[in-house]
Each structure stands twice: as structure tokens, then as C-alpha cells.
Amino acid sequence: MELHTIGIGLGKTVFHLIGLNLRGEVAVRKKFSRTQLVHFTANLKVDLIGMEACGGAHFLGRAHCATKAMRYG
């Protein structure tokens, strides 16, 4: 799946993701649990990920960086 930008709406237990292609059109719109979101984003190649600045965002940022570091060493 080719996505340019994803936006993540953070909640306590449910996370909403919207993905845009290079033309700015909505390519994907999904709802995830925390674990599902980490697994889904680990396999994506995107240029920009946007989310609000809060404790949940910091957790997801660290989890995303950790999965990328494991793959690229």
C-alpha cells in the first residue's frame, strides 16, 4: 500500500488512522487497538506521520522507531 501521509487519532483504547496517497486522497481509514496499530504501521513506508502530543503519542513513537530499528539494524 502506497501512503504518503498518515494521521492517527489517539484514544484510551481505540486509535483511528487515516492514510493519504500522494494526491492527498483518502486511501485508508481504519480503527485499531494499540497492538494492532503498532503492527499495521510497522509494515508501512510513509513520509509523514501526524498525531497529537501526549503520553500515548510518545509511546507509539518509541514503538514505531523500535520496529524500524529492528528491521534496518
KOLVOPA-960498 format. One record per residue (C-alpha): residue number from 1; residue in three letters; chain; x, y, z. Coordinates in Angstrom, 3 decimals, padded with zeros to 6 digits, m for minus. Layout:
NODE num residu chaine       px       py       pz
NODE NUM    ALA      A        X        Y        Z
...
This chain:
NODE num residu chaine       px       py       pz
NODE   1    MET      A  000.000  000.000  000.000
NODE   2    GLU      A  001.439  003.373 m001.058
NODE   3    LEU      A  000.725  006.057  001.526
NODE   4    HIS      A  002.322  009.467  001.722
NODE   5    THR      A  000.857  010.735  004.997
NODE   6    ILE      A m000.983  009.117  007.894
NODE   7    GLY      A m002.787  010.815  010.735
NODE   8    ILE      A m003.528  008.975  013.961
NODE   9    GLY      A m006.295  009.941  016.371
NODE  10    LEU      A m005.330  008.749  019.829
NODE  11    GLY      A m007.760  007.451  022.414
NODE  12    LYS      A m007.525  005.409  025.582
NODE  13    THR      A m008.147  002.042  023.904
NODE  14    VAL      A m009.102  002.798  020.289
NODE  15    PHE      A m006.955  004.545  017.684
NODE  16    HIS      A m008.229  005.913  014.377
NODE  17    LEU      A m005.902  006.059  011.389
NODE  18    ILE      A m006.412  007.866  008.112
NODE  19    GLY      A m003.931  007.478  005.267
NODE  20    LEU      A m003.500  009.781  002.284
NODE  21    ASN      A m001.877  008.939 m001.032
NODE  22    LEU      A  000.438  011.279 m002.960
NODE  23    ARG      A m002.547  013.149 m004.445
NODE  24    GLY      A m003.979  013.846 m000.976
NODE  25    GLU      A m006.891  011.446 m001.414
NODE  26    VAL      A m008.018  009.220  001.452
NODE  27    ALA      A m006.597  005.766  000.732
NODE  28    VAL      A m007.311  004.056  004.054
NODE  29    ARG      A m009.452  004.744  007.105
NODE  30    LYS      A m009.287  002.192  009.940
NODE  31    LYS      A m009.821  001.730  013.668
NODE  32    PHE      A m007.229 m000.191  015.714
NODE  33    SER      A m006.310 m001.329  019.186
NODE  34    ARG      A m002.831 m000.250  020.369
NODE  35    THR      A m001.227 m003.570  019.395
NODE  36    GLN      A m002.953 m003.667  016.013
NODE  37    LEU      A m001.811 m000.118  015.247
NODE  38    VAL      A  001.833 m000.882  016.049
NODE  39    HIS      A  001.741 m003.957  013.792
NODE  40    PHE      A m000.005 m002.100  010.957
NODE  41    THR      A  002.373  000.882  010.960
NODE  42    ALA      A  005.470 m001.341  011.270
NODE  43    ASN      A  004.901 m002.540  007.703
NODE  44    LEU      A  004.194  000.870  006.151
NODE  45    LYS      A  006.550  003.170  004.303
NODE  46    VAL      A  005.259  006.707  004.783
NODE  47    ASP      A  006.815  010.154  004.569
NODE  48    LEU      A  004.872  011.778  007.399
NODE  49    ILE      A  003.028  010.550  010.498
NODE  50    GLY      A  000.979  013.077  012.424
NODE  51    MET      A m000.532  012.679  015.886
NODE  52    GLU      A m001.231  014.823  018.928
NODE  53    ALA      A  001.461  015.363  021.532
NODE  54    CYS      A  000.570  013.304  024.597
NODE  55    GLY      A  001.789  010.266  026.511
NODE  56    GLY      A  000.152  007.917  024.018
NODE  57    ALA      A  001.911  009.638  021.128
NODE  58    HIS      A  005.283  009.238  022.830
NODE  59    PHE      A  004.620  005.529  023.414
NODE  60    LEU      A  003.638  004.971  019.773
NODE  61    GLY      A  006.586  006.995  018.516
NODE  62    ARG      A  009.014  004.894  020.536
NODE  63    ALA      A  007.307  001.655  019.443
NODE  64    HIS      A  007.404  002.721  015.783
NODE  65    CYS      A  011.101  003.674  015.989
NODE  66    ALA      A  011.913  000.386  017.701
NODE  67    THR      A  010.265 m001.694  014.973
NODE  68    LYS      A  012.053  000.283  012.245
NODE  69    ALA      A  015.414 m000.063  014.036
NODE  70    MET      A  014.953 m003.839  014.310
NODE  71    ARG      A  014.262 m004.120  010.573
NODE  72    TYR      A  017.045 m001.804  009.381
NODE  73    GLY      A  019.560 m002.586  012.095
